Amino acid sequence: MNGEYLRPVFVISVAAQLADMHPQTLRQYDRIGLVSPSRQSGKQRRYSQRDVSLLRQVQALSKDGVSLEGIKRILDLQDQVAYLQTEVNDLRNELSAVRQGQTRIFAAGTSGGDVVSLARGMRPERREPTVTLFTARRAIGR
């Protein structure tokens, strides 16, 4: 969304006309927290284009028989979905950048828990196990 869409420019009478609502309805929606416009000095409400779009959506849902509490919940869930979609896209971009820049990997070595750095697609070399034989001495007669 660009800044113009979010910039609070409409006074309540203009926003009400754009949303095809009565200004008192907008005041009520602001009181209950359904659509909360920005405030200018002197506590004058200023609505953005986004606010007007929300008001239109509220009106459509209300005409479909959804209660104001239900509409508030729907708007909250839409905001949450939009936020999570942004997070998923950011994580995908980050993962893609990591995958592109990753040329080396780390793996467990073959002895003693050492960690080795390898080129992607390579395996650590196998080492032949070293066998140490211990002879048992037994003390006789002690």
Secondary structure, 3 states (H helix, E strand, C coil): CCHHHHCCCECHHHHHHHHCCCHHHHHHHHHHCCCCCEECCCCCEEECHHHHHHHHHHHHHHHCCCCHHHHHHHHHHHHHHHHHHHHHHHHHHHHHHHHHHCCEEEEECCCCCCEEEEECCCCCCCCCCCCCCCCCCCCCCC
